[in-house]
Amino acid sequence: MKDLQSVLQEILEITTTIETEYPELYRFLEESPMTLPAADHPGIDEYTLTEYLKSLKGLLQHHRETRKKN
């Protein structure tokens, strides 16, 4: 598993890509990726962030494949 810093960096990169290159997709993200939780222990760990990254990658890949077909 990747270290936390690299997972966060990838999340930032992919959300930036979605925001700048696919704004029609960016608005469908459930939360604002630029916000940080206010709680001291929000229950977000490396596994949770890795799963979130996987879902972002899948969302982007699906969108790119679907867009090419149209």
C-alpha positions as CSV (number, residue, x, y, z in Angstrom):
1,M,0.0,0.0,0.0
2,K,1.2,3.5,-0.8
3,D,2.1,5.9,2.0
4,L,-0.4,8.4,3.0
5,Q,1.4,11.4,1.5
6,S,1.5,9.8,-2.0
7,V,-2.2,8.8,-1.8
8,L,-3.1,12.4,-0.9
9,Q,-0.9,13.7,-3.7
10,E,-2.6,11.5,-6.2
11,I,-6.1,12.5,-4.9
12,L,-5.1,16.1,-5.4
13,E,-3.8,15.5,-8.9
14,I,-6.8,13.5,-10.1
15,T,-9.3,16.0,-8.6
16,T,-7.5,18.8,-10.2
17,T,-7.5,17.0,-13.6
18,I,-11.3,16.4,-13.2
19,E,-11.9,20.0,-12.3
20,T,-9.9,21.5,-15.1
21,E,-10.4,19.0,-17.9
22,Y,-13.8,17.6,-17.1
23,P,-15.9,20.2,-15.3
24,E,-19.0,18.4,-16.3
25,L,-17.8,15.4,-14.1
26,Y,-16.4,17.5,-11.3
27,R,-19.8,18.8,-10.2
28,F,-20.9,15.2,-9.5
29,L,-18.3,14.6,-6.9
30,E,-20.2,14.1,-3.6
31,E,-18.0,16.4,-1.6
32,S,-15.6,19.2,-2.1
33,P,-12.2,17.7,-2.3
34,M,-10.6,20.9,-1.2
35,T,-12.2,20.9,2.3
36,L,-10.6,19.4,5.4
37,P,-12.6,17.7,8.2
38,A,-12.9,19.9,11.3
39,A,-13.0,17.0,13.7
40,D,-9.8,15.9,15.5
41,H,-10.4,12.3,14.6
42,P,-12.7,12.1,11.5
43,G,-12.2,8.4,10.9
44,I,-10.3,8.8,7.7
45,D,-7.3,6.5,7.4
46,E,-4.9,5.4,4.7
47,Y,-7.3,2.6,3.6
48,T,-10.2,4.9,3.3
49,L,-8.2,7.4,1.2
50,T,-6.9,4.6,-1.0
51,E,-10.4,3.4,-1.7
52,Y,-11.5,7.0,-2.5
53,L,-8.6,7.3,-4.9
54,K,-9.6,4.1,-6.6
55,S,-13.2,5.4,-7.0
56,L,-11.9,8.6,-8.5
57,K,-9.7,6.8,-11.0
58,G,-12.7,4.5,-11.9
59,L,-15.0,7.4,-12.3
60,L,-12.5,9.3,-14.6
61,Q,-11.8,6.2,-16.6
62,H,-15.4,5.4,-17.1
63,H,-16.1,9.0,-18.1
64,R,-13.3,9.0,-20.6
65,E,-14.4,5.7,-22.2
66,T,-18.0,6.8,-22.4
67,R,-17.1,10.2,-23.8
68,K,-15.1,8.6,-26.6
69,K,-18.0,6.5,-27.7
70,N,-20.3,9.5,-28.2
